[in-house]
């Protein structure tokens, strides 16, 4: 290599080093870290729309807005010198590539599918106040309590954590300014409610959670948003429960059939029993696999037992007829005409009282 070539190479290396130093100064190495220990981030989770609720998978899909605010004095600027009262970064590119400050990576830990972030904005005030706003479409998994189905009320949860930041770095707090925003939106816009449900209330609370790692137990701050929903029950009552009661009532027509017509009586009873079995399959298809009986399950069980009891009753009647005790058989049928409906109503009332008390 000639002397001229060596000098040219040295100049290139020197220029590269100067550019690296300038770039390092422009990046401001402290910016990727939280501005304080801990940094307090005020958060709010708002429900814009409930898209779908799946009882079987115990999940729901919703369009949410996430608002987070914190103070970072490193981002303070002179509004007069900058010619603006706020710095605004909009869209995924500006936030990820242009905005050089720190912001918390807030994740929904019970999210079960990759949701879409439809909008994102970061605003910076002259005093270093920062506000992050995101709108997402998410599907979240949350346990449901279906004991009172179809008269149930659900509390669906969305759990927010600062990804990778322990409580020593980031503490989440509820932004009280947005406490009633979702409730007010629902009152003004009925379209927020998903078909079959009524959104009653959204509450937010901040607490702590613990995770065990290879280096020990770590504590994280979290925000839990609880969505209170009430099922619109009357559609299911008319589609499922009312036809069930009518079918059970029709089975009692066997008490008016001639005691000597055993085959006709049994045919009616078996048709009723098979109908109850078909109803059970319909309910199972619309419910998750549970280890407990719901109100509907119990009502189906009561109906099944009531309808099945007509089979031994018909056999007893046939036995009396064969022994020449037709008069006694008719008297038993007369008693069953009111005894069976009364017992069924008492069983339904007991079922309602049991679930209402629990």
C-alpha positions, 0 to 999 in steps of 0.5 A: 500500500502506498503512502498516499493510500495509507493517508487516505485510509487513515482519514476515512477511519478518523472521519468514521470515528468522528461520526460515531461520536457525534451519533452517540451524542445525538442518541443521548445514551440515557434516553432508552432508560426510564427517567426515574426509579421508579417511573410512575405511569398513569394508565387508563384502558377504555372500551371503544367496542365489544366485538364478540364474546365466546362462552365456549373458549371463555374469551372476548374480542374488543376494540380498546384505547390505551392511554398512558402518561408520565413525566420525563424531564429529559424531553423538556423543551422551550416552546417559544424556541421550538415554535410549538406548544407540543411535539406530536409523533403519530403513526407506527413509523414516527413513534418507533423511528423518530421519537427518541425518548423512552416509553413503557412497553405495555402488554396485555398478558391474557391476550391470546391472539396477535391484535392489530394496533390501528393507531398510536400517538405520543405527545410531549409537553414543554415541561417533559410531560408525555402521553401515549395513546394507542388503539388496539383490537385484541382478543383476551382470555378470561375465566367466566362464571356461568353458574347462573347461565342464562341469567349470568353477569360476567366480569371480564378482565384485561391485565396490563403489565410493563414488559421487562420492567419490574416495580423498581423501574415502572409503577402503574397507576390508575388515571382517574381522569378516565374512570367514567369515560367508558361508562359515558360512551356506553350511555351515549352509544348503544352500539358499544354493546355486543349482541346478547350482552349489556356493558354495565361498567368498567373499573380499573385497579392497580396492584402488584404481581409476582413472577418466579425466575431463575434469579429469584422472585421479581415483582411487577406493577400491573393494571387490571381493567374489569368489564362488567357485562350482563347477558340479555337473557330473554332471547335464550329464555324464549328460544331454550327454556320456554320450549323446554317447559312446553315439551315437559307439559305436553308429556303429561298428556299421557295421564289422559291416554287410556290406561290400556294403551301402554305402547302409546303412553311409552311412545310419548314418554320416550319422545320426550326423553329423547328431546331432553337429550337433544336439548342437552347437546345444544346447551353443551355446544354453547358452553365451555367444559365445566366441572359444575352445573349451571342453572340451565343444566339443573333445569334440564336435569329436573326436566329429564327426571320428571319426564323419565318418571312417566315411564315407570308410572305407565308400567304401574298403570299397565300392571294394575290393568292386567290385574283387573284394577282399572278403576284404581289405575284411573284414580292414579292417573287423575292424581298424577294430572296435578301431582306431576305439574306441582312437583315440577314447579316445586323443583323449578322454584327450588332450583331458582332459590338455590342459584339465587342464594349462591 
